[in-house]
């Protein structure tokens, strides 16, 4: 089991860096997780993270890449709901990395 310290809190992570307790997520935790991936979160990143958290709240699962693209296009329009945009934001692994930063479980079909 791994952990990271955010403020005064020790946050438990699984072997792949995903939160063990989804309730540990906060904006500060997301920022720390992103920093560990060499990403500085922009408003565009936050928009996708909030969208993902909404998807998880609605469906109780983290979407794989294709459903993530479709859901993003549905909610934010085709200029943001496409693989090029999401790959640029999340280093070519949008479903897995965005789920991690959003404090959600790994999508089931992501390696």
C-alpha positions in Angstrom: 0.0 0.0 0.0 1.3 3.4 -0.9 0.3 6.8 0.5 0.8 10.5 -0.2 0.6 13.4 2.2 -1.8 16.2 1.3 -1.8 19.0 3.9 -1.8 17.1 7.2 -3.6 14.1 5.8 -2.1 10.8 4.7 -4.0 9.6 1.7 -3.8 5.8 1.0 -3.2 4.8 -2.6 -3.3 1.3 -4.2 -0.4 -0.1 -6.1 -1.3 1.9 -9.3 -1.8 5.2 -7.4 -5.6 5.2 -7.3 -7.3 6.3 -4.1 -8.2 3.4 -1.7 -11.0 5.5 -0.1 -12.9 7.5 -2.7 -14.1 9.8 0.1 -10.4 11.0 0.5 -10.8 13.0 -2.8 -10.7 16.7 -2.7 -9.4 19.4 -5.1 -6.1 19.4 -3.2 -5.8 15.7 -3.5 -6.5 15.9 -7.3 -3.8 18.6 -7.6 -1.3 16.4 -5.7 -2.2 13.4 -7.9 -1.8 15.5 -11.0 1.6 16.9 -9.9 2.8 13.3 -9.4 1.9 12.8 -13.1 3.6 16.0 -14.2 0.3 17.7 -15.0 -0.8 21.1 -13.9 -4.5 21.1 -13.8 -6.1 23.8 -16.0 -9.8 24.7 -16.1 -10.2 22.3 -19.0 -8.8 19.5 -16.8 -11.2 20.4 -14.0 -14.1 20.4 -16.4 -13.4 16.8 -17.3 -12.7 15.7 -13.7 -16.1 17.2 -12.6 -17.8 15.5 -15.5 -16.2 12.2 -14.6 -17.3 12.5 -11.0 -20.8 13.2 -12.2 -20.7 10.1 -14.4 -19.5 8.0 -11.5 -22.3 9.4 -9.3 -24.9 8.5 -11.9 -23.6 5.1 -13.0 -21.3 3.9 -10.1 -18.5 3.1 -12.5 -15.6 4.8 -14.2 -16.0 5.0 -18.0 -13.5 3.5 -20.4 -12.2 5.7 -23.1 -15.1 5.3 -25.7 -17.9 6.0 -23.2 -15.9 8.8 -21.7 -15.5 10.4 -25.2 -19.3 9.9 -25.9 -20.3 11.3 -22.5 -18.0 14.3 -22.8 -19.4 15.1 -26.3 -22.9 14.8 -25.0 -22.3 17.1 -22.0 -19.7 19.5 -23.4 -20.0 19.3 -27.2 -18.0 17.6 -29.9 -15.0 20.1 -29.7 -14.2 18.7 -26.2 -15.7 15.2 -26.6 -13.1 13.7 -28.9 -10.1 11.6 -28.4 -7.6 14.2 -29.6 -8.7 16.7 -26.9 -8.8 14.2 -24.1 -5.5 12.6 -25.1 -3.9 16.0 -25.1 -5.2 16.7 -21.5 -4.4 13.3 -20.1 -1.1 12.2 -21.7 -2.7 9.7 -24.1 -4.5 7.6 -21.4 -7.6 9.7 -20.8 -9.9 7.2 -19.1 -7.4 5.8 -16.7 -5.5 9.0 -15.8 -8.6 11.2 -15.6 -10.3 8.6 -13.3 -7.2 8.5 -11.1 -7.2 12.3 -10.8 -10.9 12.4 -10.2 -10.5 10.1 -7.3 -12.4 7.3 -9.0 -11.7 3.5 -9.4 -9.7 2.4 -12.4 -12.0 1.8 -15.4 -12.5 -2.0 -15.6 -11.1 -2.5 -19.0 -8.0 -0.3 -18.7 -4.7 -2.0 -18.4 
